[in-house]
Amino acid sequence: MKFHQDETFRNIDFSEEKEIAEFDNCSFYNCKFNNKNLFGFNFTECEFFTCDLSSANLKNCSLNNCHFEECKLLGLRFDMCNPFLFEVNFKKSQLNFSSFFQCNMKKTNFEDCSLQEVDFTEAELEGSNFEDSILTGAVFERSNLTQCNFTTAQNFNINPEINILKAAQFNKENLSGLLLNYQIKIH
């Protein structure tokens, strides 16, 4: 296994790399991991900027305190990652069609992200931030949304009867996302 520490990678296409690697405190700029089998890869305290990881296989991949900014993360199964020390944060990224099923991710930041059709079923999201994110078709079922910030989130549909919403924050303009299941018309 290759080990990389405190390195910066720019414009690298990792999708062709064959050897499993471990990255500690590394930065990736405009790198490609799309369709890459990341089984067994370890990323600890890494930052990804304008990278493409779409459709990568994350089975048994470790993402420990990783930050993604302006990245394409389409169709990823974060629920297949190694759950030990799993911690991720996102800013201005596309996560459409991804899954966080049963993921433990308290205080996760989803700032200005596209989260369309994302599965958050049974996710532990307490204290997470969905500021300026688009949640069209996102699934929240039996999710812990305690103290989550949805004040500027858009197009969500969250059923209060099947999710934990204690102290979650909403704006009066987006409250209709809590009432869609009741077929109430709000003017």
Salt bridges, closest charged atoms under 4 A:
GLU7 OE2 - HIS4 ND1 3.12
GLU17 OE1 - LYS2 NZ 3.72
GLU69 OE1 - HIS67 NE2 3.29
ASP79 OD2 - ARG77 NH2 2.76
GLU122 OE2 - ARG142 NH2 2.99
GLU141 OE1 - ARG142 NH1 3.83
